[in-house]
Amino acid sequence: MLTYVCLGLLFLFVASRAAAYYFRSRRALSPEKLDQYILTILQTRERENK
């Protein structure tokens, strides 16, 4: 009986991780937006280091 509980919990964990991965991949940035995002981060770090 304990084995079934563990398998059920494992299934719920895997299903939640798969759903999170699916939704995260749907919101992926386009290459242009990703480039702009990285450039913004680098410019911010340059200002902080001055």
C-alpha positions in Angstrom: 0.0 0.0 0.0 2.9 2.4 0.8 4.3 1.7 -2.6 1.2 2.9 -4.3 1.3 6.1 -2.2 4.9 6.7 -3.2 4.1 6.0 -6.9 1.2 8.4 -6.7 3.3 11.1 -5.2 6.0 10.5 -7.8 3.4 10.8 -10.6 2.1 14.1 -9.2 5.6 15.4 -9.0 6.5 14.4 -12.5 3.2 15.8 -13.9 3.7 19.1 -12.1 7.3 19.4 -13.4 6.2 18.5 -17.0 3.4 21.1 -16.8 5.8 23.8 -15.5 8.3 23.0 -18.3 5.5 23.1 -20.9 4.2 26.5 -19.8 7.8 27.9 -19.4 8.7 26.9 -22.9 5.6 28.5 -24.4 6.7 31.8 -22.9 10.2 31.7 -24.3 11.5 34.9 -25.6 12.2 35.5 -29.3 15.9 35.8 -30.2 15.5 39.5 -30.8 13.9 40.1 -27.4 16.5 37.8 -25.7 19.3 39.9 -27.3 17.7 43.1 -26.0 17.3 41.6 -22.6 20.9 40.5 -22.4 22.1 43.9 -23.6 20.1 45.6 -21.0 21.6 43.4 -18.2 25.1 44.1 -19.5 24.6 47.9 -19.6 23.2 47.8 -16.1 26.2 46.0 -14.8 28.6 48.4 -16.6 26.9 51.3 -14.9 27.2 49.6 -11.5 30.9 48.9 -11.9 31.7 52.6 -12.7 
